[in-house]
Amino acid sequence: MPMVLCLAAVMASAPPRAAFARQQGAARQGGGKNQPPGTTTPAGERPISPAEVRKMFDSYALMQAQEQLKISNEQFPKFLMQYKALQELRRKSTQERNQILQELRKQTSADTVNEAQLKERLKALHDLEERSHVDVRKAYDELDKLLDVKQQARFRVFEQQMEQRMAQLVARARRSAQPKAVK
């Protein structure tokens, strides 16, 4: 999985921070679990999983958030809880949305279409989107209670930067996964 290589490279080149360094040190002691797939690993070791990549990127993002938002050590534990809750809420909503869309895709590609089922799935999608919007707003409100106005603004900019970085990593992974042209 080339994305693993890209994320690992980004994290390896990230500015060292105590929590991230501890996590990386523990992973290295685990016998090379952070090596990208396709590289040689000691006997019995497995390449890094997508869930581990997600955890690594989340750790990297959290480390960057603490630095860019200038979160104090006193603020950090509460920020950590709220930030993780926001991330998990987004992941869960995205998974549910993708599941409903997959069901819609199957239903609309069938030879016979049951309109009642389509309406039910469309309503489920609409309800999920409304509920997700409200839940995300509440999560932001909880985060905003912990942050001053400048930190709130920095957090919005930070999130946009993390989304851009992830998109760049995915694009880079896709490019590196494409077969090279033979001359």
Residue, then its C-alpha position, 0 to 999 in steps of 0.5 A: m500500500p503506497m499510501v503507507l510509505c508516504l504517510a510514514a515518510v511524512m511522519a518520519s520527517a515531522p518535527p520531533r515532539a515528546a509524545f510522537a517520539r515515544q510512540q515511534g520509539a515503541a513502534r521501532q522496538g516492536g521490530g520494524k512494524n512501521q516499514p511499508p509493505g513490500t519491504t523486508t521485515p523480520a521473520g513473523e513480522r507483518p507490514i503496517s495496517p491501514a488502521e495503524v497508518r490512521k493512528m500514526f497520522d492522527s498522532y501526527a495531526l495531534m502533535q501538529a495541533q498542539e504546536q500550531l494552536k499553542i495548546s498549553n499542557e493544562q489544556f491538552p488532556k481535554f483538547l485531546m479527548q474532544y479532538k478524538a471525539l470529533q475525529e471518531l464522529r467524522r469517521k463513523s458518519t463517513q462510514e455510515r454514509n458510504q454504506i448507504l451510498q453503496e446500497l443505493r448504488k446496488q439498488t439503482s444498478a439492478d434491473t428492477v428498481n424498488e422505488a419504496q426502498l430507494k426512498e427509504r435509503l434516501k431518507a436514511l441518507h438525509d437523516l444521517e447528514e442532518r444528524s452528522h451536521v448537528d453532532v459535528r457542530k456540537a463537537y466544535d462547540e465543545l472544542d471551542k469552549l477549551l480554546d481562546v478565539k485565536q486558537q479557535a481560528r488557528f484550529r479551523v486553518f489547521e484542519q484545512q491544512m491537514e485535509q490538504r496534506m492528506a489529499q497530497l499524500v493520497a495523490r502521491a500514493r496514487r502516482s507512485a502506485q501507477p506502473k512506470a512507462v517502459k522506454 
